[in-house]
Amino acid sequence: MKFGKEFTAQMVPEWQEAYMDYIQLKSLLKEIQRFKQISKPPTTPDGLKRKLTLYRAFSGLTQRNNHPTGPSSVSNDIESHAIFVNSVNNGGSQSYQTTFLMSSDEGGEYEFVYFRRLDDELNKVNKFYKAKVDEVMKEAAMLNKQMDALIAFRIKVEKPEGGFDRSGEMTRLASDVAASTAAFLNTLAFSKIMKKYDKITSRKASKSYMKMVDNSYFGSSDEITKLMERAEATFIKHFSNSNRTDGMKILRPQAIRERHRITFSTGFLAGCSVALILALILIVRARKLMAKKEAIQYMDNVFPLYSLFGFIVLHMFTFAANIYFWRRYRVNYSFIFGFKQGSELGYLEVLLLSFGLAVLALTCVLLNLDMEVDSTTKDYGTYTELLPLILVLLVLFILFCPFNIMYRTSRFFFLTCVFHCICAPLYKVTLLDFFLADQFTSQVQALRSLEFYICYFGWGDFKQRLHNCEASNVYNTFLFIVALIPYWSRLLQCLRRLFEEKDPMQGYNGIKYFLTIVAVSLRTAYSLDKGMHWKSLAWISSVIAAMVSTYWDLVIDWGLLQRRSKNRWLRDKLLIHNKSVYFGAMVLNVLLRFAWMQTVLGLKVSFLHTKSLVAIVASLEIIRRGMWNFFRLENEHLNNVGKYRAFKSVPLPFNYDEDEDKDE
């Protein structure tokens, strides 16, 4: 991989503007190279090469005599006279300035511009680094005071008669610090770009310039390193009983290794899923099952049961894809979501669970594919008809299983967030809470499938594949309630944030969800009563809700459609270099947003059953949500649009105000 791409890939995305602009400097070097290629003398015979070499050497000696410094070596002479580097003190802040001594040479103006831009980049990096170090040191000073108070309180409790030696008990975090380690990546970038300069211009200026870089603040300070050592020592002493091994496991948990067992199992289950899908297609076509009259009864009663697992598996697939691309583009999703470091699931683990559930569901479908009624009992097989219910109970058992199997930490974390969504607005809203609630708004059909399970197996005749759920007023009432639960949860979360943060955007977001609640209610009413007045109301409310939601997706959640952005119609900060991806995603989002309008239009496809069409539209919404997930978190990571920091800042455990102590 070329250094430019590697440099971009390793950047901390939210600090992109603080890195050295390697691409711009490289383009300036290309201009220098282009000029030298145009202006270089024509190719000369071999006999003249020695004369030209002597001319260059003589020319160098002449310059050395004009500026007598340094050793007599020609290379050292060129190096010492190509540039002169020095530091300048401007109002207490140090900056660096390079004087290019060859401006009179042909094309020297290009090199002059290059060094001017190079100095700007060095000063930018140095200023940013120093500002961040100062910020960390201030936080360390506050933490130092808090540690003093915490340790004093502990000693007071454990040894009431003893005193507290402030200097002896506390390892200083913010005092007596020297200087910090390089922002190694930027240092390497300056070294690379200067080597390119030397190669193109046949000068040797990199040594002088890199000496200045090494002497700069970000190149020579080790404050951060010493601060980290002190923080680690303090944590190990006071929070892990002086056991360094245990303390470092908490402070620097090891990254999860991708095990071959998981990779093999995922691949094996994926192959099984494909084989079962092919077997299902071949059996249906060979036996011509869909041409039988019992097929309609199957689609009305059994298909909705298994479509639930299809929705879940598809959503898990999209989430696995999200994790893969978040990692590829270095989106700090683990911290933003608040996952415990080292315990979050990777995309392979999510795919493993997805394919495992897919294999179980497809196996049950094949076993439950019988279209013939028993001639004696006039019933279908009792045990096979109970397979979907057994599978649901198995999934719920695994989800709530208290034993440390099947990723218990992740399961309980998920259940906690679900509980917060259900109990909104009683809990403080975190990003993961409203992010999960948004996922449920795309799983309305799955929630309705759960309602159908209760009705079908509770009051229907599952042995004969018969039910009259749609004729029940209670069932129809819950069609409204179940569909509105996710949107109602999001509305309450917005109101909670509006009350706490006093942010009017949360109020506007709440209006968006209220409009969606109205639209979903009217569409559900139209599906139960095909009156023209319901159709008109459903049309109007659905179009308004779709337009508002689409605008919110593109402008607020994704931060796109910015006219004055340096990336026109996108945003200033992007992780994907191919801008067409963003425009394609915007178009696709609009199309998928309006896909469910077919429920109002009443469109029918001759070769598809109504239940199949509903499942396809629901699947398209899940795919849209998966796409939304990536760009929403990308925008959060780069710009903190939800006011959640994309990098760690641990809150202090309690308030500390010296003025209050003085008053007392």
Secondary structure as a PSIPRED ss2 file (coil, helix, strand):
# PSIPRED VFORMAT (PSIPRED V4.0)

   1 M C   1.000  0.000  0.000
   2 K C   1.000  0.000  0.000
   3 F H   0.000  1.000  0.000
   4 G H   0.000  1.000  0.000
   5 K H   0.000  1.000  0.000
   6 E H   0.000  1.000  0.000
   7 F H   0.000  1.000  0.000
   8 T H   0.000  1.000  0.000
   9 A H   0.000  1.000  0.000
  10 Q C   1.000  0.000  0.000
  11 M C   1.000  0.000  0.000
  12 V C   1.000  0.000  0.000
  13 P H   0.000  1.000  0.000
  14 E H   0.000  1.000  0.000
  15 W H   0.000  1.000  0.000
  16 Q H   0.000  1.000  0.000
  17 E H   0.000  1.000  0.000
  18 A H   0.000  1.000  0.000
  19 Y C   1.000  0.000  0.000
  20 M C   1.000  0.000  0.000
  21 D C   1.000  0.000  0.000
  22 Y H   0.000  1.000  0.000
  23 I H   0.000  1.000  0.000
  24 Q H   0.000  1.000  0.000
  25 L H   0.000  1.000  0.000
  26 K H   0.000  1.000  0.000
  27 S H   0.000  1.000  0.000
  28 L H   0.000  1.000  0.000
  29 L H   0.000  1.000  0.000
  30 K H   0.000  1.000  0.000
  31 E H   0.000  1.000  0.000
  32 I H   0.000  1.000  0.000
  33 Q H   0.000  1.000  0.000
  34 R H   0.000  1.000  0.000
  35 F H   0.000  1.000  0.000
  36 K H   0.000  1.000  0.000
  37 Q H   0.000  1.000  0.000
  38 I H   0.000  1.000  0.000
  39 S H   0.000  1.000  0.000
  40 K C   1.000  0.000  0.000
  41 P C   1.000  0.000  0.000
  42 P C   1.000  0.000  0.000
  43 T C   1.000  0.000  0.000
  44 T C   1.000  0.000  0.000
  45 P C   1.000  0.000  0.000
  46 D H   0.000  1.000  0.000
  47 G H   0.000  1.000  0.000
  48 L H   0.000  1.000  0.000
  49 K H   0.000  1.000  0.000
  50 R H   0.000  1.000  0.000
  51 K H   0.000  1.000  0.000
  52 L H   0.000  1.000  0.000
  53 T H   0.000  1.000  0.000
  54 L H   0.000  1.000  0.000
  55 Y H   0.000  1.000  0.000
  56 R H   0.000  1.000  0.000
  57 A H   0.000  1.000  0.000
  58 F H   0.000  1.000  0.000
  59 S H   0.000  1.000  0.000
  60 G H   0.000  1.000  0.000
  61 L H   0.000  1.000  0.000
  62 T H   0.000  1.000  0.000
  63 Q H   0.000  1.000  0.000
  64 R H   0.000  1.000  0.000
  65 N H   0.000  1.000  0.000
  66 N H   0.000  1.000  0.000
  67 H C   1.000  0.000  0.000
  68 P C   1.000  0.000  0.000
  69 T C   1.000  0.000  0.000
  70 G C   1.000  0.000  0.000
  71 P C   1.000  0.000  0.000
  72 S C   1.000  0.000  0.000
  73 S C   1.000  0.000  0.000
  74 V H   0.000  1.000  0.000
  75 S H   0.000  1.000  0.000
  76 N H   0.000  1.000  0.000
  77 D H   0.000  1.000  0.000
  78 I H   0.000  1.000  0.000
  79 E H   0.000  1.000  0.000
  80 S H   0.000  1.000  0.000
  81 H H   0.000  1.000  0.000
  82 A H   0.000  1.000  0.000
  83 I E   0.000  0.000  1.000
  84 F E   0.000  0.000  1.000
  85 V E   0.000  0.000  1.000
  86 N E   0.000  0.000  1.000
  87 S E   0.000  0.000  1.000
  88 V E   0.000  0.000  1.000
  89 N E   0.000  0.000  1.000
  90 N E   0.000  0.000  1.000
  91 G C   1.000  0.000  0.000
  92 G C   1.000  0.000  0.000
  93 S E   0.000  0.000  1.000
  94 Q E   0.000  0.000  1.000
  95 S E   0.000  0.000  1.000
  96 Y E   0.000  0.000  1.000
  97 Q E   0.000  0.000  1.000
  98 T E   0.000  0.000  1.000
  99 T E   0.000  0.000  1.000
 100 F E   0.000  0.000  1.000
 101 L C   1.000  0.000  0.000
 102 M C   1.000  0.000  0.000
 103 S C   1.000  0.000  0.000
 104 S C   1.000  0.000  0.000
 105 D C   1.000  0.000  0.000
 106 E C   1.000  0.000  0.000
 107 G C   1.000  0.000  0.000
 108 G H   0.000  1.000  0.000
 109 E H   0.000  1.000  0.000
 110 Y H   0.000  1.000  0.000
 111 E H   0.000  1.000  0.000
 112 F H   0.000  1.000  0.000
 113 V H   0.000  1.000  0.000
 114 Y H   0.000  1.000  0.000
 115 F H   0.000  1.000  0.000
 116 R H   0.000  1.000  0.000
 117 R H   0.000  1.000  0.000
 118 L H   0.000  1.000  0.000
 119 D H   0.000  1.000  0.000
 120 D H   0.000  1.000  0.000
 121 E H   0.000  1.000  0.000
 122 L H   0.000  1.000  0.000
 123 N H   0.000  1.000  0.000
 124 K H   0.000  1.000  0.000
 125 V H   0.000  1.000  0.000
 126 N H   0.000  1.000  0.000
 127 K H   0.000  1.000  0.000
 128 F H   0.000  1.000  0.000
 129 Y H   0.000  1.000  0.000
 130 K H   0.000  1.000  0.000
 131 A H   0.000  1.000  0.000
 132 K H   0.000  1.000  0.000
 133 V H   0.000  1.000  0.000
 134 D H   0.000  1.000  0.000
 135 E H   0.000  1.000  0.000
 136 V H   0.000  1.000  0.000
 137 M H   0.000  1.000  0.000
 138 K H   0.000  1.000  0.000
 139 E H   0.000  1.000  0.000
 140 A H   0.000  1.000  0.000
 141 A H   0.000  1.000  0.000
 142 M H   0.000  1.000  0.000
 143 L H   0.000  1.000  0.000
 144 N H   0.000  1.000  0.000
 145 K H   0.000  1.000  0.000
 146 Q H   0.000  1.000  0.000
 147 M H   0.000  1.000  0.000
 148 D H   0.000  1.000  0.000
 149 A H   0.000  1.000  0.000
 150 L H   0.000  1.000  0.000
 151 I H   0.000  1.000  0.000
 152 A H   0.000  1.000  0.000
 153 F H   0.000  1.000  0.000
 154 R H   0.000  1.000  0.000
 155 I H   0.000  1.000  0.000
 156 K H   0.000  1.000  0.000
 157 V H   0.000  1.000  0.000
 158 E H   0.000  1.000  0.000
 159 K C   1.000  0.000  0.000
 160 P C   1.000  0.000  0.000
 161 E C   1.000  0.000  0.000
 162 G C   1.000  0.000  0.000
 163 G C   1.000  0.000  0.000
 164 F C   1.000  0.000  0.000
 165 D C   1.000  0.000  0.000
 166 R H   0.000  1.000  0.000
 167 S H   0.000  1.000  0.000
 168 G H   0.000  1.000  0.000
 169 E H   0.000  1.000  0.000
 170 M C   1.000  0.000  0.000
 171 T C   1.000  0.000  0.000
 172 R C   1.000  0.000  0.000
 173 L C   1.000  0.000  0.000
 174 A C   1.000  0.000  0.000
 175 S C   1.000  0.000  0.000
 176 D C   1.000  0.000  0.000
 177 V C   1.000  0.000  0.000
 178 A C   1.000  0.000  0.000
 179 A C   1.000  0.000  0.000
 180 S C   1.000  0.000  0.000
 181 T C   1.000  0.000  0.000
 182 A C   1.000  0.000  0.000
 183 A C   1.000  0.000  0.000
 184 F H   0.000  1.000  0.000
 185 L H   0.000  1.000  0.000
 186 N H   0.000  1.000  0.000
 187 T H   0.000  1.000  0.000
 188 L H   0.000  1.000  0.000
 189 A H   0.000  1.000  0.000
 190 F H   0.000  1.000  0.000
 191 S H   0.000  1.000  0.000
 192 K H   0.000  1.000  0.000
 193 I H   0.000  1.000  0.000
 194 M H   0.000  1.000  0.000
 195 K H   0.000  1.000  0.000
 196 K H   0.000  1.000  0.000
 197 Y H   0.000  1.000  0.000
 198 D H   0.000  1.000  0.000
 199 K H   0.000  1.000  0.000
 200 I H   0.000  1.000  0.000
 201 T H   0.000  1.000  0.000
 202 S C   1.000  0.000  0.000
 203 R C   1.000  0.000  0.000
 204 K C   1.000  0.000  0.000
 205 A C   1.000  0.000  0.000
 206 S H   0.000  1.000  0.000
 207 K H   0.000  1.000  0.000
 208 S H   0.000  1.000  0.000
 209 Y H   0.000  1.000  0.000
 210 M H   0.000  1.000  0.000
 211 K H   0.000  1.000  0.000
 212 M H   0.000  1.000  0.000
 213 V H   0.000  1.000  0.000
 214 D H   0.000  1.000  0.000
 215 N H   0.000  1.000  0.000
 216 S C   1.000  0.000  0.000
 217 Y H   0.000  1.000  0.000
 218 F H   0.000  1.000  0.000
 219 G H   0.000  1.000  0.000
 220 S H   0.000  1.000  0.000
 221 S C   1.000  0.000  0.000
 222 D C   1.000  0.000  0.000
 223 E H   0.000  1.000  0.000
 224 I H   0.000  1.000  0.000
 225 T H   0.000  1.000  0.000
 226 K H   0.000  1.000  0.000
 227 L H   0.000  1.000  0.000
 228 M H   0.000  1.000  0.000
 229 E H   0.000  1.000  0.000
 230 R H   0.000  1.000  0.000
 231 A H   0.000  1.000  0.000
 232 E H   0.000  1.000  0.000
 233 A H   0.000  1.000  0.000
 234 T H   0.000  1.000  0.000
 235 F H   0.000  1.000  0.000
 236 I H   0.000  1.000  0.000
 237 K H   0.000  1.000  0.000
 238 H H   0.000  1.000  0.000
 239 F H   0.000  1.000  0.000
 240 S C   1.000  0.000  0.000
 241 N C   1.000  0.000  0.000
 242 S C   1.000  0.000  0.000
 243 N C   1.000  0.000  0.000
 244 R H   0.000  1.000  0.000
 245 T H   0.000  1.000  0.000
 246 D H   0.000  1.000  0.000
 247 G H   0.000  1.000  0.000
 248 M H   0.000  1.000  0.000
 249 K H   0.000  1.000  0.000
 250 I H   0.000  1.000  0.000
 251 L H   0.000  1.000  0.000
 252 R C   1.000  0.000  0.000
 253 P C   1.000  0.000  0.000
 254 Q C   1.000  0.000  0.000
 255 A C   1.000  0.000  0.000
 256 I C   1.000  0.000  0.000
 257 R C   1.000  0.000  0.000
 258 E C   1.000  0.000  0.000
 259 R C   1.000  0.000  0.000
 260 H H   0.000  1.000  0.000
 261 R H   0.000  1.000  0.000
 262 I H   0.000  1.000  0.000
 263 T H   0.000  1.000  0.000
 264 F H   0.000  1.000  0.000
 265 S H   0.000  1.000  0.000
 266 T H   0.000  1.000  0.000
 267 G H   0.000  1.000  0.000
 268 F H   0.000  1.000  0.000
 269 L H   0.000  1.000  0.000
 270 A H   0.000  1.000  0.000
 271 G H   0.000  1.000  0.000
 272 C H   0.000  1.000  0.000
 273 S H   0.000  1.000  0.000
 274 V H   0.000  1.000  0.000
 275 A H   0.000  1.000  0.000
 276 L H   0.000  1.000  0.000
 277 I H   0.000  1.000  0.000
 278 L H   0.000  1.000  0.000
 279 A H   0.000  1.000  0.000
 280 L H   0.000  1.000  0.000
 281 I H   0.000  1.000  0.000
 282 L H   0.000  1.000  0.000
 283 I H   0.000  1.000  0.000
 284 V H   0.000  1.000  0.000
 285 R H   0.000  1.000  0.000
 286 A H   0.000  1.000  0.000
 287 R H   0.000  1.000  0.000
 288 K C   1.000  0.000  0.000
 289 L H   0.000  1.000  0.000
 290 M H   0.000  1.000  0.000
 291 A H   0.000  1.000  0.000
 292 K C   1.000  0.000  0.000
 293 K C   1.000  0.000  0.000
 294 E H   0.000  1.000  0.000
 295 A H   0.000  1.000  0.000
 296 I H   0.000  1.000  0.000
 297 Q H   0.000  1.000  0.000
 298 Y H   0.000  1.000  0.000
 299 M H   0.000  1.000  0.000
 300 D H   0.000  1.000  0.000
 301 N H   0.000  1.000  0.000
 302 V C   1.000  0.000  0.000
 303 F H   0.000  1.000  0.000
 304 P H   0.000  1.000  0.000
 305 L H   0.000  1.000  0.000
 306 Y H   0.000  1.000  0.000
 307 S H   0.000  1.000  0.000
 308 L H   0.000  1.000  0.000
 309 F H   0.000  1.000  0.000
 310 G H   0.000  1.000  0.000
 311 F H   0.000  1.000  0.000
 312 I H   0.000  1.000  0.000
 313 V H   0.000  1.000  0.000
 314 L H   0.000  1.000  0.000
 315 H H   0.000  1.000  0.000
 316 M H   0.000  1.000  0.000
 317 F H   0.000  1.000  0.000
 318 T H   0.000  1.000  0.000
 319 F H   0.000  1.000  0.000
 320 A H   0.000  1.000  0.000
 321 A H   0.000  1.000  0.000
 322 N H   0.000  1.000  0.000
 323 I H   0.000  1.000  0.000
 324 Y H   0.000  1.000  0.000
 325 F H   0.000  1.000  0.000
 326 W H   0.000  1.000  0.000
 327 R H   0.000  1.000  0.000
 328 R H   0.000  1.000  0.000
 329 Y C   1.000  0.000  0.000
 330 R C   1.000  0.000  0.000
 331 V C   1.000  0.000  0.000
 332 N C   1.000  0.000  0.000
 333 Y H   0.000  1.000  0.000
 334 S H   0.000  1.000  0.000
 335 F H   0.000  1.000  0.000
 336 I H   0.000  1.000  0.000
 337 F H   0.000  1.000  0.000
 338 G C   1.000  0.000  0.000
 339 F C   1.000  0.000  0.000
 340 K C   1.000  0.000  0.000
 341 Q C   1.000  0.000  0.000
 342 G C   1.000  0.000  0.000
 343 S C   1.000  0.000  0.000
 344 E C   1.000  0.000  0.000
 345 L C   1.000  0.000  0.000
 346 G C   1.000  0.000  0.000
 347 Y H   0.000  1.000  0.000
 348 L H   0.000  1.000  0.000
 349 E H   0.000  1.000  0.000
 350 V H   0.000  1.000  0.000
 351 L H   0.000  1.000  0.000
 352 L H   0.000  1.000  0.000
 353 L H   0.000  1.000  0.000
 354 S H   0.000  1.000  0.000
 355 F H   0.000  1.000  0.000
 356 G H   0.000  1.000  0.000
 357 L H   0.000  1.000  0.000
 358 A H   0.000  1.000  0.000
 359 V H   0.000  1.000  0.000
 360 L H   0.000  1.000  0.000
 361 A H   0.000  1.000  0.000
 362 L H   0.000  1.000  0.000
 363 T H   0.000  1.000  0.000
 364 C H   0.000  1.000  0.000
 365 V H   0.000  1.000  0.000
 366 L H   0.000  1.000  0.000
 367 L H   0.000  1.000  0.000
 368 N C   1.000  0.000  0.000
 369 L C   1.000  0.000  0.000
 370 D C   1.000  0.000  0.000
 371 M C   1.000  0.000  0.000
 372 E C   1.000  0.000  0.000
 373 V C   1.000  0.000  0.000
 374 D C   1.000  0.000  0.000
 375 S C   1.000  0.000  0.000
 376 T C   1.000  0.000  0.000
 377 T C   1.000  0.000  0.000
 378 K C   1.000  0.000  0.000
 379 D C   1.000  0.000  0.000
 380 Y C   1.000  0.000  0.000
 381 G C   1.000  0.000  0.000
 382 T H   0.000  1.000  0.000
 383 Y H   0.000  1.000  0.000
 384 T H   0.000  1.000  0.000
 385 E H   0.000  1.000  0.000
 386 L C   1.000  0.000  0.000
 387 L H   0.000  1.000  0.000
 388 P H   0.000  1.000  0.000
 389 L H   0.000  1.000  0.000
 390 I H   0.000  1.000  0.000
 391 L H   0.000  1.000  0.000
 392 V H   0.000  1.000  0.000
 393 L H   0.000  1.000  0.000
 394 L H   0.000  1.000  0.000
 395 V H   0.000  1.000  0.000
 396 L H   0.000  1.000  0.000
 397 F H   0.000  1.000  0.000
 398 I H   0.000  1.000  0.000
 399 L H   0.000  1.000  0.000
 400 F H   0.000  1.000  0.000
 401 C C   1.000  0.000  0.000
 402 P C   1.000  0.000  0.000
 403 F C   1.000  0.000  0.000
 404 N C   1.000  0.000  0.000
 405 I C   1.000  0.000  0.000
 406 M C   1.000  0.000  0.000
 407 Y C   1.000  0.000  0.000
 408 R H   0.000  1.000  0.000
 409 T H   0.000  1.000  0.000
 410 S H   0.000  1.000  0.000
 411 R H   0.000  1.000  0.000
 412 F H   0.000  1.000  0.000
 413 F H   0.000  1.000  0.000
 414 F H   0.000  1.000  0.000
 415 L H   0.000  1.000  0.000
 416 T H   0.000  1.000  0.000
 417 C H   0.000  1.000  0.000
 418 V H   0.000  1.000  0.000
 419 F H   0.000  1.000  0.000
 420 H H   0.000  1.000  0.000
 421 C H   0.000  1.000  0.000
 422 I H   0.000  1.000  0.000
 423 C C   1.000  0.000  0.000
 424 A C   1.000  0.000  0.000
 425 P C   1.000  0.000  0.000
 426 L C   1.000  0.000  0.000
 427 Y C   1.000  0.000  0.000
 428 K C   1.000  0.000  0.000
 429 V C   1.000  0.000  0.000
 430 T C   1.000  0.000  0.000
 431 L H   0.000  1.000  0.000
 432 L H   0.000  1.000  0.000
 433 D H   0.000  1.000  0.000
 434 F H   0.000  1.000  0.000
 435 F H   0.000  1.000  0.000
 436 L H   0.000  1.000  0.000
 437 A H   0.000  1.000  0.000
 438 D H   0.000  1.000  0.000
 439 Q H   0.000  1.000  0.000
 440 F H   0.000  1.000  0.000
 441 T H   0.000  1.000  0.000
 442 S C   1.000  0.000  0.000
 443 Q C   1.000  0.000  0.000
 444 V H   0.000  1.000  0.000
 445 Q H   0.000  1.000  0.000
 446 A H   0.000  1.000  0.000
 447 L H   0.000  1.000  0.000
 448 R H   0.000  1.000  0.000
 449 S H   0.000  1.000  0.000
 450 L H   0.000  1.000  0.000
 451 E H   0.000  1.000  0.000
 452 F H   0.000  1.000  0.000
 453 Y H   0.000  1.000  0.000
 454 I H   0.000  1.000  0.000
 455 C H   0.000  1.000  0.000
 456 Y H   0.000  1.000  0.000
 457 F H   0.000  1.000  0.000
 458 G H   0.000  1.000  0.000
 459 W C   1.000  0.000  0.000
 460 G C   1.000  0.000  0.000
 461 D E   0.000  0.000  1.000
 462 F C   1.000  0.000  0.000
 463 K C   1.000  0.000  0.000
 464 Q C   1.000  0.000  0.000
 465 R C   1.000  0.000  0.000
 466 L E   0.000  0.000  1.000
 467 H C   1.000  0.000  0.000
 468 N C   1.000  0.000  0.000
 469 C H   0.000  1.000  0.000
 470 E H   0.000  1.000  0.000
 471 A H   0.000  1.000  0.000
 472 S C   1.000  0.000  0.000
 473 N H   0.000  1.000  0.000
 474 V H   0.000  1.000  0.000
 475 Y H   0.000  1.000  0.000
 476 N H   0.000  1.000  0.000
 477 T H   0.000  1.000  0.000
 478 F H   0.000  1.000  0.000
 479 L H   0.000  1.000  0.000
 480 F H   0.000  1.000  0.000
 481 I H   0.000  1.000  0.000
 482 V H   0.000  1.000  0.000
 483 A H   0.000  1.000  0.000
 484 L H   0.000  1.000  0.000
 485 I H   0.000  1.000  0.000
 486 P H   0.000  1.000  0.000
 487 Y H   0.000  1.000  0.000
 488 W H   0.000  1.000  0.000
 489 S H   0.000  1.000  0.000
 490 R H   0.000  1.000  0.000
 491 L H   0.000  1.000  0.000
 492 L H   0.000  1.000  0.000
 493 Q H   0.000  1.000  0.000
 494 C H   0.000  1.000  0.000
 495 L H   0.000  1.000  0.000
 496 R H   0.000  1.000  0.000
 497 R H   0.000  1.000  0.000
 498 L H   0.000  1.000  0.000
 499 F H   0.000  1.000  0.000
 500 E H   0.000  1.000  0.000
 501 E H   0.000  1.000  0.000
 502 K C   1.000  0.000  0.000
 503 D C   1.000  0.000  0.000
 504 P H   0.000  1.000  0.000
 505 M H   0.000  1.000  0.000
 506 Q H   0.000  1.000  0.000
 507 G H   0.000  1.000  0.000
 508 Y H   0.000  1.000  0.000
 509 N H   0.000  1.000  0.000
 510 G H   0.000  1.000  0.000
 511 I H   0.000  1.000  0.000
 512 K H   0.000  1.000  0.000
 513 Y H   0.000  1.000  0.000
 514 F H   0.000  1.000  0.000
 515 L H   0.000  1.000  0.000
 516 T H   0.000  1.000  0.000
 517 I H   0.000  1.000  0.000
 518 V H   0.000  1.000  0.000
 519 A H   0.000  1.000  0.000
 520 V H   0.000  1.000  0.000
 521 S H   0.000  1.000  0.000
 522 L H   0.000  1.000  0.000
 523 R H   0.000  1.000  0.000
 524 T H   0.000  1.000  0.000
 525 A H   0.000  1.000  0.000
 526 Y H   0.000  1.000  0.000
 527 S H   0.000  1.000  0.000
 528 L H   0.000  1.000  0.000
 529 D C   1.000  0.000  0.000
 530 K C   1.000  0.000  0.000
 531 G C   1.000  0.000  0.000
 532 M H   0.000  1.000  0.000
 533 H H   0.000  1.000  0.000
 534 W H   0.000  1.000  0.000
 535 K H   0.000  1.000  0.000
 536 S H   0.000  1.000  0.000
 537 L H   0.000  1.000  0.000
 538 A H   0.000  1.000  0.000
 539 W H   0.000  1.000  0.000
 540 I H   0.000  1.000  0.000
 541 S H   0.000  1.000  0.000
 542 S H   0.000  1.000  0.000
 543 V H   0.000  1.000  0.000
 544 I H   0.000  1.000  0.000
 545 A H   0.000  1.000  0.000
 546 A H   0.000  1.000  0.000
 547 M H   0.000  1.000  0.000
 548 V H   0.000  1.000  0.000
 549 S H   0.000  1.000  0.000
 550 T H   0.000  1.000  0.000
 551 Y H   0.000  1.000  0.000
 552 W H   0.000  1.000  0.000
 553 D H   0.000  1.000  0.000
 554 L H   0.000  1.000  0.000
 555 V H   0.000  1.000  0.000
 556 I H   0.000  1.000  0.000
 557 D H   0.000  1.000  0.000
 558 W C   1.000  0.000  0.000
 559 G C   1.000  0.000  0.000
 560 L C   1.000  0.000  0.000
 561 L C   1.000  0.000  0.000
 562 Q C   1.000  0.000  0.000
 563 R C   1.000  0.000  0.000
 564 R C   1.000  0.000  0.000
 565 S C   1.000  0.000  0.000
 566 K C   1.000  0.000  0.000
 567 N C   1.000  0.000  0.000
 568 R C   1.000  0.000  0.000
 569 W C   1.000  0.000  0.000
 570 L C   1.000  0.000  0.000
 571 R C   1.000  0.000  0.000
 572 D C   1.000  0.000  0.000
 573 K C   1.000  0.000  0.000
 574 L C   1.000  0.000  0.000
 575 L C   1.000  0.000  0.000
 576 I C   1.000  0.000  0.000
 577 H C   1.000  0.000  0.000
 578 N C   1.000  0.000  0.000
 579 K C   1.000  0.000  0.000
 580 S H   0.000  1.000  0.000
 581 V H   0.000  1.000  0.000
 582 Y H   0.000  1.000  0.000
 583 F H   0.000  1.000  0.000
 584 G H   0.000  1.000  0.000
 585 A H   0.000  1.000  0.000
 586 M H   0.000  1.000  0.000
 587 V H   0.000  1.000  0.000
 588 L H   0.000  1.000  0.000
 589 N H   0.000  1.000  0.000
 590 V H   0.000  1.000  0.000
 591 L H   0.000  1.000  0.000
 592 L H   0.000  1.000  0.000
 593 R H   0.000  1.000  0.000
 594 F C   1.000  0.000  0.000
 595 A H   0.000  1.000  0.000
 596 W H   0.000  1.000  0.000
 597 M H   0.000  1.000  0.000
 598 Q H   0.000  1.000  0.000
 599 T H   0.000  1.000  0.000
 600 V H   0.000  1.000  0.000
 601 L H   0.000  1.000  0.000
 602 G C   1.000  0.000  0.000
 603 L C   1.000  0.000  0.000
 604 K C   1.000  0.000  0.000
 605 V C   1.000  0.000  0.000
 606 S C   1.000  0.000  0.000
 607 F C   1.000  0.000  0.000
 608 L C   1.000  0.000  0.000
 609 H C   1.000  0.000  0.000
 610 T H   0.000  1.000  0.000
 611 K H   0.000  1.000  0.000
 612 S H   0.000  1.000  0.000
 613 L H   0.000  1.000  0.000
 614 V H   0.000  1.000  0.000
 615 A H   0.000  1.000  0.000
 616 I H   0.000  1.000  0.000
 617 V H   0.000  1.000  0.000
 618 A H   0.000  1.000  0.000
 619 S H   0.000  1.000  0.000
 620 L H   0.000  1.000  0.000
 621 E H   0.000  1.000  0.000
 622 I H   0.000  1.000  0.000
 623 I H   0.000  1.000  0.000
 624 R H   0.000  1.000  0.000
 625 R H   0.000  1.000  0.000
 626 G H   0.000  1.000  0.000
 627 M H   0.000  1.000  0.000
 628 W H   0.000  1.000  0.000
 629 N H   0.000  1.000  0.000
 630 F H   0.000  1.000  0.000
 631 F H   0.000  1.000  0.000
 632 R H   0.000  1.000  0.000
 633 L H   0.000  1.000  0.000
 634 E H   0.000  1.000  0.000
 635 N H   0.000  1.000  0.000
 636 E H   0.000  1.000  0.000
 637 H H   0.000  1.000  0.000
 638 L H   0.000  1.000  0.000
 639 N H   0.000  1.000  0.000
 640 N C   1.000  0.000  0.000
 641 V C   1.000  0.000  0.000
 642 G C   1.000  0.000  0.000
 643 K C   1.000  0.000  0.000
 644 Y C   1.000  0.000  0.000
 645 R C   1.000  0.000  0.000
 646 A C   1.000  0.000  0.000
 647 F C   1.000  0.000  0.000
 648 K C   1.000  0.000  0.000
 649 S C   1.000  0.000  0.000
 650 V C   1.000  0.000  0.000
 651 P C   1.000  0.000  0.000
 652 L C   1.000  0.000  0.000
 653 P C   1.000  0.000  0.000
 654 F C   1.000  0.000  0.000
 655 N C   1.000  0.000  0.000
 656 Y C   1.000  0.000  0.000
 657 D C   1.000  0.000  0.000
 658 E H   0.000  1.000  0.000
 659 D H   0.000  1.000  0.000
 660 E H   0.000  1.000  0.000
 661 D H   0.000  1.000  0.000
 662 K H   0.000  1.000  0.000
 663 D H   0.000  1.000  0.000
 664 E C   1.000  0.000  0.000
